[in-house]
Amino acid sequence: MSRQQNTDGIAIVGQQLTGGEAKHQTRAKRSRDLMDLAFAKRVSAVLQRHYPNYRWRVEADTRAKLIKVQNIDLSGSWGFVLHMTKISCDTDLERKVMRAGGETLERYGLQALGFNANEYALLQKNSVGEFGFQE
């Protein structure tokens, strides 16, 4: 791959684009990033409303049509994935996020009422230092 700089000062990797095309791609990426952020915030708001004080990591990718969610207090490896194409409306989003978040907490034996420090302290870690979940 080549790295070149056009007259507008925009670095182009792998292919030659004109200044206008590069600016359009940059705007499109920013627009996509903003859509991803807005979607992630919506999902995060649902999780916080139903499961207060838990720390969730939400990544929305509108290009791949995926929402990836992890509870960072429990695992950096495990979580759930929702397919945007299978979400028909805001009510459906709320229901699916709420169900998946609750199931995640239940797998670790935690109540879905909100974060409880005493309950969290009783969780057992496995040999690699992660909390084990119930299958």
C-alpha positions in Angstrom: 0.0 0.0 0.0 1.2 3.4 -0.8 0.8 6.5 1.4 0.5 9.7 -0.5 -0.6 13.2 0.3 -2.7 15.1 -2.1 -2.8 18.9 -2.6 -5.5 19.3 0.1 -3.1 17.8 2.7 -5.3 14.7 3.2 -3.3 11.5 3.7 -4.6 8.7 1.5 -3.6 5.1 2.2 -4.0 2.4 -0.5 -5.7 4.3 -3.3 -5.5 7.7 -5.0 -8.5 9.9 -4.4 -9.0 13.5 -5.4 -9.4 16.1 -2.7 -13.2 16.2 -3.1 -13.5 12.4 -2.9 -11.3 12.3 0.2 -13.3 15.0 1.9 -16.6 13.2 1.1 -15.2 10.0 2.6 -14.1 11.8 5.7 -17.5 13.4 6.1 -19.2 10.0 5.4 -17.0 8.4 8.1 -17.8 11.1 10.6 -21.5 10.8 9.8 -21.3 7.0 10.3 -19.3 7.5 13.5 -22.0 9.9 14.8 -24.7 7.4 14.0 -22.8 4.6 15.7 -22.4 6.8 18.8 -26.1 7.8 18.9 -27.2 4.2 18.6 -24.7 3.1 21.3 -26.1 5.8 23.6 -29.7 4.6 23.0 -28.7 1.0 23.9 -26.7 2.2 27.0 -29.7 4.3 28.2 -31.9 1.2 28.0 -29.4 -0.8 30.0 -28.9 1.9 32.6 -32.7 2.4 33.0 -33.3 -1.3 33.6 -30.1 -2.3 35.3 -28.8 0.8 37.1 -25.2 1.2 38.3 -23.8 -1.7 36.2 -21.1 -0.7 33.8 -21.8 -1.6 30.3 -19.6 -1.3 27.2 -21.7 -0.8 24.1 -20.3 -0.7 20.6 -22.7 -0.1 17.7 -21.6 -0.6 14.1 -24.2 0.6 11.7 -22.1 -0.5 8.7 -22.0 -4.1 9.9 -25.5 -3.8 11.5 -24.3 -5.1 14.9 -24.5 -4.0 18.5 -22.0 -5.6 20.8 -22.5 -5.3 24.6 -20.4 -6.4 27.5 -20.7 -5.8 31.2 -17.2 -4.7 32.1 -17.6 -5.4 35.7 -18.1 -9.1 34.8 -16.0 -9.9 31.7 -14.0 -8.4 29.0 -14.6 -11.5 26.9 -18.3 -12.3 27.2 -21.4 -10.3 26.3 -24.0 -10.3 23.7 -24.5 -9.3 20.1 -27.7 -8.0 18.6 -28.3 -7.7 14.9 -29.8 -4.3 13.9 -31.6 -5.9 11.0 -33.7 -7.9 13.4 -34.8 -4.8 15.4 -38.0 -3.4 13.9 -38.7 -0.3 16.1 -37.7 1.5 19.3 -40.0 -0.8 21.4 -38.4 -3.8 19.9 -34.9 -2.4 20.6 -35.9 -1.7 24.2 -37.3 -5.3 24.7 -34.3 -7.1 23.1 -31.7 -5.0 24.9 -33.5 -5.4 28.2 -33.8 -9.2 27.7 -30.2 -9.7 26.7 -28.9 -7.5 29.5 -31.0 -9.4 32.1 -29.9 -12.8 30.7 -26.2 -11.7 30.9 -26.6 -10.8 34.6 -28.5 -14.0 35.3 -25.7 -16.1 33.8 -23.5 -14.7 36.5 -26.1 -15.3 39.2 -26.7 -11.6 39.7 -30.1 -9.9 40.3 -31.3 -7.7 37.5 -32.5 -5.1 39.9 -29.4 -3.0 39.9 -25.8 -3.3 41.0 -25.3 -4.7 44.5 -21.8 -4.5 45.8 -22.3 -7.3 48.4 -23.7 -9.7 45.7 -20.8 -8.7 43.4 -18.2 -9.4 46.1 -19.5 -13.0 46.4 -18.8 -13.9 42.8 -16.2 -16.5 42.2 -13.3 -16.1 39.7 -11.9 -18.9 37.6 -8.3 -19.8 37.1 -7.7 -16.9 34.6 -9.2 -14.3 36.9 -12.6 -14.0 35.2 -15.9 -14.4 36.8 -17.5 -17.7 35.9 -21.0 -17.8 34.6 -23.7 -20.3 35.0 -24.7 -22.3 31.9 
